[in-house]
Amino acid sequence: MIKQSYPVRFDLNQLITGKLPTLNELIHVSVLRSQYAFQLENQHALPFYSIPQHAVDQVQAQATDAYQMMIEALGRLFDEPGEIAQYFDSPLIRDHGRYFIPYARHTFVSRGMIGQSLSGRFDMAVDPDTDSVTGIYEFNGEMTGLLFESTSLQNDLMIQVTGSTVQQLNDWSQLTQDTLASYSFRPDRRIAVVADLAYPEDLTNAELVSQLFGAHMQTHLVDLSQSPYFELMNPEKPWWLSVDGEDGTREFPLDAIFLDLTWDDIVEASPAAFQQWKSWADNVAFIEPAWRWFMSNKGMMAYLTHLLETEQDYRQRWGHVAIIPTYLTPDRFLDQSQPFVSKPARGYRSNNIEINDEFGSLVHNTGGDLLDMERVYQAYCPPGSVEQDTVFTLGVWMASGSRNLKTDHPAYASALCVREFNADLDRDSERFMPHIIR
């Protein structure tokens, strides 16, 4: 794996007006300059990560198998409430688990849109010298950060450089459209896409989701900051949407909801609605569904480690997957004098990751606002580096197949996303980097 630089034209105005017209109406393009500062400053010679095809094949195979080993583990967890309490200890489980867990299990076993997922990203470490996956850090299955960059922006840059869309792994949008098309929604079906439209990244992802669903059902983009999302959660008539029109305000029942929040926040905002989940769970689909909370929680990595270490059959099926050993305490690493990483169990965007040496002394802290969250402890697996002063991780987006006639959970490794940092893993230095397959 190497870096190769190409001249591109990175025109924010053209990018936004052509691909994100709603964002263009709500936010001035200048607000995005900091988000895309690296691309703007380096468009005369924008670095691409050049990845050989055999490395991409391995990454896809690892992501596909990691997803299915998680699915198998989650099916077992729903029959083991004690294991959930141990590996997924959190305010959500302690305060709301008695109804959230049964609801999540219902979405997991239901066919159709009720259990349908769309995206989710594995973050991996890759050795650029051997082009091999050295470890899978985690699965981000609730939030959609960098999805626009990994799909639409990646495609635009690829066309500029090669004149085609071939030399990339970027099938997520098409596979997702195929999944949605398979449901043959009636024209009167409705989805609310709810996000804080004041934040450019949230608005970008919400508009991307709106465009996908807009080809198949009536889609309403709802501003989380102006219209609090819990207004959608009236327990007596949950999941209805008020729409202002020429003939006044009308209320419509929703068939699907995309809510750009974690399940912790969704349930905490209106627990009464979820206490009554049986009355509406077969009529309203949440994207992402509740079962994805467990896959996104890093306690899942500790549970996978437990299964690999204690069950021979499970290890025979999935021992080849590069899951990084993860535990609920640092004792294993301290006893064996091994360096380790401590991270929030429900962390995101590299918040509060602590790197410790073999003596347990803190070497580096990325900072953040999740200090009080439950933590997991993971073997230290350094990110890759192809040049001095930068490191990278490789993200792999999963596209989920239709659950229209199935009770399993098909998913395909469908898009790559290189996340680059300064060598000190400063969160503010994180940037999307395009890739090209050679």
C-alpha positions in Angstrom: 0.0 0.0 0.0 1.4 3.4 -1.0 0.3 6.9 -1.6 0.0 8.4 -5.0 -0.9 12.1 -5.6 -3.1 13.4 -8.4 -4.3 16.9 -9.3 -8.1 17.3 -8.8 -10.6 20.1 -8.8 -12.1 20.3 -5.4 -14.9 22.9 -5.9 -17.1 23.1 -2.8 -19.8 25.1 -4.5 -20.1 22.5 -7.3 -19.9 19.6 -4.9 -22.7 21.0 -2.7 -25.0 22.3 -5.4 -24.7 19.2 -7.5 -25.0 16.6 -4.8 -26.5 18.2 -1.7 -29.0 20.8 -2.7 -30.8 20.9 0.7 -27.5 21.5 2.5 -26.8 24.2 0.0 -30.1 25.9 0.9 -29.6 25.7 4.7 -25.9 26.2 5.2 -23.4 28.6 3.5 -20.7 26.7 1.7 -18.0 28.5 3.7 -19.1 26.6 6.8 -17.7 23.4 5.1 -14.2 24.8 4.5 -12.8 23.5 7.8 -14.3 20.1 7.3 -12.6 19.8 3.9 -9.6 21.9 4.6 -7.1 19.1 3.7 -8.7 18.4 0.3 -9.0 22.1 -0.5 -5.3 22.8 0.4 -4.0 19.8 -1.5 -6.1 19.6 -4.6 -3.1 20.4 -6.8 -1.7 17.0 -5.6 -4.3 15.2 -3.6 -2.9 12.0 -2.0 -4.8 8.7 -2.8 -4.1 5.5 -0.9 -3.2 3.0 -3.6 -4.3 -0.4 -2.5 -3.6 -3.7 -4.4 -6.6 -5.8 -5.4 -5.4 -8.8 -3.3 -5.5 -6.5 -0.2 -9.0 -5.3 -1.0 -10.1 -9.0 -1.4 -8.7 -9.8 2.1 -10.3 -6.8 3.6 -13.7 -7.7 2.1 -13.4 -11.3 3.3 -12.5 -10.2 6.8 -15.3 -7.7 7.1 -17.9 -10.1 5.7 -16.9 -12.9 8.1 -16.6 -10.5 11.1 -20.2 -9.3 10.4 -21.6 -12.9 10.4 -19.7 -13.9 13.5 -21.3 -10.9 15.2 -24.7 -11.9 14.0 -24.2 -15.4 15.3 -23.0 -14.1 18.7 -26.0 -11.6 18.9 -28.5 -14.4 18.3 -27.0 -16.2 21.3 -26.9 -13.1 23.5 -30.7 -12.6 23.2 -31.1 -16.0 24.9 -28.6 -15.1 27.6 -29.8 -12.0 29.6 -27.0 -12.5 32.1 -24.4 -12.2 29.4 -26.0 -9.0 28.2 -25.9 -7.5 31.7 -22.2 -8.4 31.9 -20.9 -7.4 28.5 -23.2 -4.5 27.8 -23.5 -2.8 31.2 -24.8 0.7 30.5 -27.6 3.1 31.6 -29.7 1.9 28.7 -29.5 -1.7 29.8 -29.8 -1.0 33.5 -32.7 1.5 33.3 -34.5 0.3 30.2 -33.3 -3.2 29.4 -36.5 -4.9 30.5 -38.3 -3.6 27.4 -35.4 -2.4 25.2 -33.9 -5.9 25.0 -37.2 -7.7 24.0 -37.8 -4.9 21.4 -34.3 -5.2 20.0 -34.7 -9.0 19.8 -38.0 -8.5 18.0 -36.3 -6.4 15.3 -33.5 -8.9 15.0 -35.8 -11.9 14.2 -38.4 -10.0 12.1 -38.5 -10.1 8.4 -38.8 -7.0 6.2 -38.0 -3.4 7.0 -38.6 -3.9 10.8 -35.2 -5.6 11.0 -33.6 -4.0 8.0 -30.2 -2.3 8.4 -28.5 -0.2 5.8 -24.9 0.7 6.6 -22.3 0.3 9.3 -18.5 0.5 9.2 -15.8 -1.8 10.4 -12.5 0.0 11.4 -9.4 -2.1 10.7 -5.7 -1.9 11.1 -3.7 -2.8 7.9 0.0 -3.4 7.5 0.9 -1.4 4.4 4.1 -3.4 3.9 2.3 -6.8 3.7 -1.1 -5.4 2.7 -2.6 -7.6 5.4 -5.3 -7.0 8.0 -3.7 -6.9 11.4 -6.7 -6.3 13.5 -10.4 -5.3 13.5 -10.9 -2.5 16.1 -14.7 -2.2 16.2 -18.0 -1.9 14.3 -19.7 1.4 14.0 -23.3 0.4 13.3 -25.5 3.3 14.5 -24.0 6.5 13.0 -23.3 7.3 9.4 -20.3 9.7 9.7 -18.1 9.7 6.5 -20.6 7.8 4.5 -21.1 10.7 2.0 -17.3 11.0 1.6 -16.8 7.3 1.2 -19.4 7.0 -1.6 -20.3 10.2 -3.4 -17.1 12.2 -2.9 -14.9 9.1 -3.5 -16.7 8.4 -6.8 -16.4 12.0 -7.9 -12.6 12.0 -7.2 -12.2 8.7 -8.9 -13.8 9.9 -12.1 -11.6 13.0 -12.2 -8.4 10.9 -11.8 -9.2 7.8 -14.0 -12.2 8.9 -16.1 -14.2 5.9 -14.8 -15.6 4.4 -11.6 -13.8 1.1 -11.9 -10.7 1.3 -9.7 -12.4 1.5 -6.4 -14.5 -0.4 -3.9 -17.7 1.7 -3.9 -20.8 -0.3 -4.4 -22.7 0.7 -1.2 -25.2 3.1 -2.9 -26.2 0.7 -5.7 -26.5 -2.3 -3.3 -28.6 -0.2 -0.9 -30.8 1.0 -3.7 -31.3 -2.6 -4.8 -32.3 -3.5 -1.3 -34.9 -0.7 -1.0 -36.3 -1.5 -4.5 -36.9 -5.1 -3.5 -39.6 -4.0 -1.0 -41.7 -2.4 -3.7 -43.1 0.3 -1.4 -46.5 1.8 -2.1 -46.4 5.5 -3.1 -48.1 6.5 0.2 -45.4 5.0 2.4 -43.5 7.7 4.5 -40.2 8.0 6.2 -39.0 10.8 8.5 -35.3 11.5 8.3 -34.5 13.3 11.5 -31.2 15.0 12.2 -29.7 18.2 13.6 -29.6 20.1 10.4 -27.5 22.8 12.0 -24.4 20.5 11.9 -23.0 20.1 8.4 -21.9 16.5 8.8 -25.2 15.5 10.3 -27.1 17.3 7.5 -24.8 15.8 4.8 -25.6 12.2 6.0 -29.3 13.0 6.5 -29.6 14.3 2.9 -27.8 11.2 1.6 -30.3 9.0 3.3 -33.2 11.1 2.2 -32.1 10.8 -1.4 -31.9 7.0 -1.1 -35.3 6.7 0.3 -36.8 9.4 -1.8 -36.7 7.2 -4.8 -39.0 4.7 -3.1 -41.3 6.5 -0.6 -42.4 9.9 0.5 -39.5 11.3 2.5 -39.6 14.1 5.1 -36.4 15.8 6.3 -37.0 16.9 9.9 -34.8 19.3 11.8 -33.9 17.9 15.2 -32.8 21.3 16.6 -36.0 23.1 15.5 -38.5 20.3 16.1 -37.4 18.1 19.0 -37.5 14.5 17.9 -39.4 13.3 21.0 -42.5 15.1 19.6 -42.6 12.1 17.2 -42.8 9.8 20.2 -46.3 10.5 21.7 -47.0 7.2 23.5 -50.7 7.4 22.7 -50.1 7.8 19.0 -46.4 7.1 18.5 -44.4 7.8 15.3 -46.8 10.3 13.6 -45.5 13.3 11.7 -47.1 16.7 11.5 -46.8 18.3 8.1 -47.7 21.9 7.3 -49.5 22.4 4.0 -51.7 24.9 2.2 -54.8 23.4 3.9 -53.3 23.5 7.4 -51.4 21.0 9.5 -52.0 17.3 8.8 -50.7 14.3 10.7 -49.5 11.2 8.9 -48.4 7.8 10.4 -44.8 7.0 9.6 -43.7 3.7 8.2 -40.0 4.3 8.8 -37.8 6.6 10.8 -34.1 7.4 10.3 -33.0 9.2 13.5 -29.4 10.4 13.6 -29.0 9.6 17.3 -27.8 6.7 19.3 -30.3 4.3 20.7 -29.3 5.4 24.2 -30.6 8.9 23.4 -33.7 7.7 21.5 -34.9 5.5 24.3 -34.0 7.9 27.1 -36.0 10.7 25.4 -39.3 8.7 25.5 -39.1 5.5 27.5 -42.9 5.3 27.7 -43.1 4.8 23.9 -40.8 1.8 24.1 -42.6 0.3 27.1 -45.5 0.0 24.6 -43.3 -1.4 21.8 -45.6 -4.3 21.1 -48.4 -2.0 20.0 -46.4 -0.5 17.1 -43.2 -2.5 16.5 -44.6 -4.3 13.4 -45.8 -1.1 11.8 -42.8 1.2 12.1 -39.2 0.5 11.1 -36.3 2.3 12.6 -33.1 2.7 10.6 -30.8 1.6 12.1 -32.8 -1.1 14.0 -32.4 -1.6 17.7 -30.4 -4.8 17.4 -27.6 -2.7 15.9 -27.0 -1.1 19.3 -25.4 -4.4 20.5 -23.1 -4.7 17.5 -22.0 -1.1 17.9 -21.2 -1.4 21.6 -17.6 -2.4 22.1 -18.8 -4.9 24.7 -19.5 -7.0 21.6 -15.8 -7.2 20.9 -15.2 -8.5 24.5 -18.0 -11.0 24.0 -16.5 -12.3 20.8 -13.2 -12.7 22.5 -14.9 -14.6 25.3 -16.5 -17.0 22.7 -13.3 -17.5 20.8 -11.4 -18.3 24.0 -13.9 -20.6 25.6 -15.8 -22.4 22.8 -14.0 -24.6 20.3 -16.8 -24.9 17.7 -17.1 -21.1 17.6 -13.3 -20.8 17.3 -13.2 -23.3 14.5 -15.8 -21.3 12.5 -14.4 -17.8 13.2 -10.9 -18.1 14.5 -9.5 -16.8 11.2 -11.2 -13.4 11.7 -8.7 -10.7 13.0 -10.7 -9.7 16.0 -8.4 -7.8 18.4 -8.6 -9.4 21.9 -10.8 -7.3 24.1 -11.8 -7.6 27.7 -13.9 -5.8 30.3 -10.8 -5.2 32.6 -7.1 -4.6 31.9 -6.0 -7.4 34.1 -5.1 -9.8 31.3 -2.7 -7.3 29.8 -1.2 -6.2 33.1 -0.6 -9.8 34.1 1.2 -10.6 30.8 3.0 -7.2 30.6 1.4 -6.3 27.3 0.5 -2.8 26.0 -3.2 -2.1 25.7 -5.8 0.5 24.7 -8.7 1.6 26.9 -11.7 3.1 25.1 -15.4 4.0 25.8 -17.7 1.1 25.2 -20.0 3.4 23.2 -17.4 5.8 22.0 -17.3 7.4 18.6 -15.0 9.7 16.5 -11.9 8.7 18.5 -13.1 10.2 21.8 -11.1 9.4 25.0 -9.0 6.6 23.6 -6.1 5.9 26.0 -3.0 4.0 25.0 -1.1 2.3 27.8 2.3 0.6 27.8 3.1 -2.9 29.2 3.3 -1.5 32.7 -0.2 0.1 32.5 1.2 3.7 32.3 -0.6 6.1 30.1 1.3 6.9 26.9 -1.3 8.9 24.9 -4.9 10.2 25.4 -6.9 11.4 22.4 -9.1 13.5 24.7 -12.9 14.0 24.5 -16.0 14.2 26.6 -16.7 10.5 27.3 -14.6 10.1 30.4 -17.5 8.7 32.6 -18.6 6.0 30.2 -18.0 2.3 30.7 -14.8 1.1 29.0 -13.3 -1.9 27.4 -9.7 -2.8 27.2 -8.2 -4.0 23.9 -4.7 -5.3 22.9 -2.7 -2.6 21.3 -2.8 -2.8 17.6 -1.0 0.1 16.0 -2.6 1.8 13.0 -0.8 1.6 9.6 1.6 4.3 8.3 2.9 4.9 4.8 4.8 8.0 5.6 6.3 9.8 8.6 4.0 11.8 10.8 0.7 10.2 9.6 -1.2 7.1 10.4 -4.3 5.5 9.0 -7.1 3.1 9.6 -9.2 1.4 6.9 -13.0 1.6 7.2 -15.2 -0.9 5.4 -18.8 -0.1 4.9 -21.3 -2.9 4.9 -24.4 -2.9 2.6 -27.2 -5.0 3.9 -29.2 -7.3 1.7 -33.0 -7.4 1.7 -34.8 -9.2 4.6 -38.0 -9.3 2.6 -38.1 -13.1 2.4 -35.3 -13.9 4.9 -34.7 -14.1 8.6 -30.9 -14.1 8.3 -28.9 -10.9 7.9 -27.0 -10.8 4.6 -24.4 -8.0 4.3 -21.7 -7.2 1.9 -18.4 -5.3 2.3 -19.2 -2.6 -0.3 -17.1 0.5 0.2 -13.7 1.6 1.5 -12.9 4.6 3.7 -9.4 5.6 4.6 -9.3 7.7 7.8 -5.9 9.4 8.2 -4.6 11.2 11.3 -1.5 12.9 12.4 1.0 10.5 14.1 -0.2 11.6 17.5 -3.8 10.5 16.7 -5.1 14.0 17.3 -8.9 13.8 16.7 -8.9 17.2 15.1 -6.5 16.0 12.4 -8.8 13.2 11.2 -9.5 13.4 7.5 -11.1 11.3 4.8 -8.6 10.1 2.1 -9.7 8.7 -1.2 -8.4 5.3 -2.4 -7.5 3.8 -5.8 -7.2 0.1 -6.5 -4.2 -1.0 -8.6 
